[in-house]
Amino acid sequence: MENRNNALHYKMYKSGKSIVYAGLATTAALAGLVLANTNATAVHADTAAPASAAITSNVASSAVANSSAATSAEIASQEAVVNSASANVAQQQNVVNAASDALQSATNLNSNSAAVASAASAYSAANSDYYAARHAQAVAHKAANAASDSAAVVSGVNTADLTAWWNQSGQSDYNRAMNAKSNAQANLDEAQAQSDSVVNAWNQASDAVVAAEKAGLKSDSNEMKALNAQKSLAWNNMQTVQNAIASARKQVKAADSILNSEKDGISLNEAKAIMDQLPALKKAAQEAEQAYKDAVQATKDAGDIANAKFDAWTAARKANNLPYGTDDPVYQSLSDAASSAAAQISRDEVGMKALPTADGTKLSQAEEWAKEAQTKLDHTNSELPTFESNVKFFQTKFDEANKTLEEAKANYAKNPTDLNKRLVDNANGLVGTINGQLVAAQAKLTGAQKAQKQQ
């Protein structure tokens, strides 16, 4: 169906120190006179915002830009600049009023044009909704494809092939290697816990033999034999523990080697990491696909509404006996009057944007302020997710470091060795470091949030 647009033009009036824009409805009935085609059936979305409405929007946006980009003094200065243009703008008032009156007169040639305008406005809004739904559908389709791709390939690995291999043998291989590592680590921890005591026992036994020899105790005496037997036992115990430590370390290393060795370009550890995150990725893909299906239905519904509104507009034109053909004399008269008035208003709008103000700048500069403010706000908004993610990351690491510290303190309380004391000190240092990083990340986030509010 051929698209029919409403045009909205504005008159300006002085109100105190401000310029007030009053809208003059250029009905879609008149636009329909210029563009109507009764045989059209497709939905279009060529609706464009009128130039006068764009000026109003830009002036409003410039106020937002000034509030975000300028200091209070600058804002006050710019308000004075805009207000100083009011006298020059007023000079254009009569010309704009005359053109607007001509346009209004053309609209009022049919006493029932208001009903047609209302139907055309409803169609225009429904048509805009339809194209907005189409855009949302395209965005949802893209998101669904991206989510599906993310679930299908992770770190360059085809998740379907990975899942098949993982279920067949990968998970069992991983579990065996982890069990072996866990057992070896337990043996290592146990042997290391005994290391200090057996070394001390060996040193004491050795010192006792040396002291006995210095005291003149004969080597074949029962006392010396007992001391040597104790020394031998201490030596054997120390060697046993040291051998157990070495053996456990080898077993841990062997298990790590199995977990990190690659098969077809991926290790068991990497496969486990991917399999852990795969359910969330698949869920996100399913949700995105459902959102796309919902968007498709919403597009269909919006299209049906737009078609119904177009039919209502057509019926209103027919009921109010408005002309259809481009050869109709009335049509030509209305079209010429509307085109002439709209062109005059457009020329005057351009002239007003170029009017000089008290400090020599132009009213159109307000549009640039609005663009600069939006650019700053977009930049701040793009940084916020990263800052929030950093705070969450350092908070997690801070919690992990605190947990490590508590475990180190508990171990030291049970076994107050120098090694355990150093572990406590190291954990304390780590907590302090990460706390500093967390504070810095939070400061950046707070600063960005503050900037966002200001903008």
Stockholm file with secondary structure:
# STOCKHOLM 1.0

chainA/1-455         MENRNNALHYKMYKSGKSIVYAGLATTAALAGLVLANTNATAVHADTAAPASAAITSNVASSAVANSSAATSAEIASQEAVVNSASANVAQQQNVVNAASDALQSATNLNSNSAAVASAASAYSAANSDYYAARHAQAVAHKAANAASDSAAVVSGVNTADLTAWWNQSGQSDYNRAMNAKSNAQANLDEAQAQSDSVVNAWNQASDAVVAAEKAGLKSDSNEMKALNAQKSLAWNNMQTVQNAIASARKQVKAADSILNSEKDGISLNEAKAIMDQLPALKKAAQEAEQAYKDAVQATKDAGDIANAKFDAWTAARKANNLPYGTDDPVYQSLSDAASSAAAQISRDEVGMKALPTADGTKLSQAEEWAKEAQTKLDHTNSELPTFESNVKFFQTKFDEANKTLEEAKANYAKNPTDLNKRLVDNANGLVGTINGQLVAAQAKLTGAQKAQKQQ
#=GR chainA/1-455 SS CCCCCCEEEEEEEEETTEEEEEEEEECHHHHHHHHCCTTCCSCCCCCCCCHHHHHHHHHHHHHHHHHHHSCHHHHHHHHHHHHHTHHHHHHTHHHHHHHHHHHHHHHTTSTTHHHHHHHHHHHHHHHHHHHHHHHHHHHHHHHHHHHHHHHHEETTEEHHHHHHHIIIIIHHHHHHHHHHHHHHHHHHHHHHHHHHHHHHHHHHHHHHHHHHHHTTCCTTSHHHHHHHHHHHHHHHHHHHHHHHHHHHHHHHHHHHHHHHCEETTEEHHHHHHHHHHHHHHHHHHHHHHHHHHHHHHHHHHHHHHHHHHHHHHHHHHHHTTCCCCTTCHHHHHHHHHHHHHHHHHHHHHHHHHTCBCTTSCBTTHHHHHHHHHHHHHHHHHHHHHHHHHHHHHHHHHHHHHHHHHHHHHHHHHHSCCHHHHHHHHHHHHHHHHHHHHHHHHHHHHHHHHHHHHHC
#=GC SS_cons         CCCCCCEEEEEEEEETTEEEEEEEEECHHHHHHHHCCTTCCSCCCCCCCCHHHHHHHHHHHHHHHHHHHSCHHHHHHHHHHHHHTHHHHHHTHHHHHHHHHHHHHHHTTSTTHHHHHHHHHHHHHHHHHHHHHHHHHHHHHHHHHHHHHHHHEETTEEHHHHHHHIIIIIHHHHHHHHHHHHHHHHHHHHHHHHHHHHHHHHHHHHHHHHHHHHTTCCTTSHHHHHHHHHHHHHHHHHHHHHHHHHHHHHHHHHHHHHHHCEETTEEHHHHHHHHHHHHHHHHHHHHHHHHHHHHHHHHHHHHHHHHHHHHHHHHHHHHTTCCCCTTCHHHHHHHHHHHHHHHHHHHHHHHHHTCBCTTSCBTTHHHHHHHHHHHHHHHHHHHHHHHHHHHHHHHHHHHHHHHHHHHHHHHHHHSCCHHHHHHHHHHHHHHHHHHHHHHHHHHHHHHHHHHHHHC
//
